[in-house]
Amino acid sequence: MEMNETSSYYLAAQTFSISDVIVIVAYFILNVFVGMWSSCKVSRNTLSGYFLAGRDMSWWPIGASLFASSEGSGLYIGLAGTGAAGGIAVAGFEWNATYVLLLLAWVFVPVYISSGIVTMPEYLQKRFGGERIRMYLSALSLLLSVFTKISTDLYSGALFVQVCLGWNLYLSTVLMLVVTALYTIAGGLAAVIYTDTLQALVMIIGTVILTITAFNKIGGYHNLESVYLKAVPRKIIANTTCHLPRADAMHLFRDPISGDLPWTGMTFGLTILATWYWCTDQVIVQRSLSAKNLSHAKGGSILASYLKMLPMIFIVMPGMISRALFPDSVACVDPEECLKVCGTEVGCSNIAFPKLVIELMPDGLRGLMIAVVMAALMSSLTSIFNSSSTLFTMDIWRKIRKDANERELLLVGRIVTVILIVISLVWIPILQSANSGQLFVYIQSVTSYLAPPVTAVFLLAVFWKRTNEPKTSITWWAISRERRQHDISLAKTSPERRAWESRTEGTEETIAQTWSWTKLFCNTKASRDGAPIEYNLTDTHENPFWSRVCCVNAVILVSVNIFLYAYFA
């Protein structure tokens, strides 16, 4: 029985039940409520409150946010799609994070806190001196955010909605952006972290239900390998083997010569990429810097590491099951057939996860799974938007406008978010025809070129004292144990700037009163005299008891991770 896949997707959209709608609406209401509550919890009208959540976050929202930020819809679609195409080896990208997250908490975060920095480019400037390296890294980070994070998450989330609901790809993208950007622009990092915590809970509950349903469909875990190796599409290309599943699909470590993900690259090369992402990327480090103390930063990394072990079972393996159940669509290799199935000629493995949701989930739970992918998309995008605006505002705009006050910096940070959205939308069509239809391959291809040199610079900065600027020594070997000042210093305002502000002060207040909605986004009690802005800057002191608790958990975590690697090797 042959059936046009596109028509089946629209059929799924037409049979979307009222219970599915109720679940999705309830999710969005809860999400908005959490965003509003968290916006009020921490002042969003100061630099510290907006960009660092007041430096008062506990370990559990930090850990949940680290997990949710990294598990965007791009990884949901990408991990499941690559799992469908090649098996479990791609899970190494997730499990490798365990060691690097511990490296972040025990080595890098103490150095960053001791340095008193807000952004990663700011650390390099303090470490090496000069402005050029700070500007360069800021610009590079913004480019990576657009081309490997924002655009892929937007595309994958929109693809999921398109498959499930039959909506136009760009319409889906715009609608999701509107919902995502509003509370990010308004609430800052605190709103992002607390909503990420909600998203992580929704993602875990939904994927657990989907995974149990999928394994029941194939008769249990013990049948996974056999049904996967039989997943061959009926329409193939003659004299080729591209339609055959990999014989080593159930092995985490692949042959260094013939393997699609050789174990040497997964062990050594991947660690370099992971170090860049988890230890030097603004999106991740900014969450750790928001912790109320170092023990909470460590606890957040430990929780995130435990959660990063889940995608193997709840995303990668369901992707393999999707290929086993629907080989003609998920595993298609004929260009004409693939074009009918998913609108691209290079393969349709990216539809593995949404296809599974459509076909297996009953009414109500299908709506929950759409909420899961929406949660993944929103958690990732909000994190990237906030961190990117932090980079541009604190590193680039403050260089351009040395006498910018707090009001101006907060406004610029919010405008940058809108600009990033527009740029990302332009890049989406390129992704539709990239890298054999495997979204995860595209992400890693781009980062593999740019991440290693950044990693090398940070490793030298943190561990090698001889690369020092003569007046500093902010390395791992010279972490300050003294309690630091509690302020972010802004440049002294010039006389001309103060005169202009005094002339326009009344006008600004009149406008704010006339257009009351602007208060939500722009109204701040800015420092007009150049005085430091107060905030709680943490230090590297720890309670001995909680320090030991963190260390014991780290040992347990590594032991579990090693066991899993050995079992699936």
Salt bridges, closest charged atoms under 4 A:
GLU5 OE1 - LYS355 NZ 2.98
ASP20 OD2 - ARG366 NH1 3.28
GLU71 OE2 - LYS308 NZ 2.68
GLU94 OE1 - LYS308 NZ 2.77
ASP248 OD1 - ARG246 NE 2.89
ASP248 OD2 - ARG254 NE 3.66
ASP260 OD1 - ARG246 NE 3.47
ASP260 OD1 - ARG254 NH1 2.66
ASP281 OD2 - LYS149 NZ 2.76
ASP328 OD2 - ARG234 NH2 2.55
ASP334 OD2 - LYS235 NZ 3.69
GLU337 OE1 - LYS340 NZ 3.55
GLU359 OE2 - LYS355 NZ 3.05
ASP363 OD1 - ARG366 NH1 3.29
ASP395 OD1 - ARG134 NE 2.61
GLU408 OE2 - ARG401 NE 2.94
GLU408 OE1 - ARG497 NH2 2.52
GLU501 OE2 - ARG497 NE 3.06
GLU501 OE1 - ARG528 NH1 3.81
GLU508 OE1 - ARG407 NE 3.82
GLU508 OE1 - ARG528 NH2 3.23
ASP539 OD2 - ARG483 NH1 2.56
ASP539 OD1 - HIS541 ND1 3.42
GLU542 OE2 - LYS298 NZ 2.87
